């Protein structure tokens, strides 16, 4: 039986740490095929997303994908990010994370 990746578990743990401490969790995402984000906000093939409770609706931090609804420039968008495309998760306020 193949082992599952630790990455989604670490993402959920750091998300919880951020929210428990009153920080704003951000994720950096490498944009490629399979990533559904507003491309007008992509810079150098990457996008940084605020995944805090206040910035998202219907957030799902799954083992394979991160999904949520977010507003960009006042327009609601469906966001879909494969966990493999997440480069980092960190607190906006102090940069701590991984």
C-alpha positions, 0 to 999 in steps of 0.5 A: 500500500502506497503512503499518502503525502504529508503535504495536505496534513501540514497545510491543514495544520498550518492553516489551523495554527494561523487561525488559532493565533489570529493570523491570516493564512496565505498560500503561494500557488504555482499556476499550471494546467489544473489550477483554476484561479483568476489569471489576471492576478497571476504574476510570473506563473504564481499567485498568492491567495488569502484562505482565511475564513473572512476571505473565503466561502466553502473552503475545503482543504482536502488531501488532493485539492483546495477549493473555495469561493473567493472575491477578486476585484468584487467578483465572486470566483470558484478557486481550485488548486491541486495540493501539489501546486501549493508552494508555501503556506504562511501567516501574512502578519509575520511570514511564518510558515513553510 
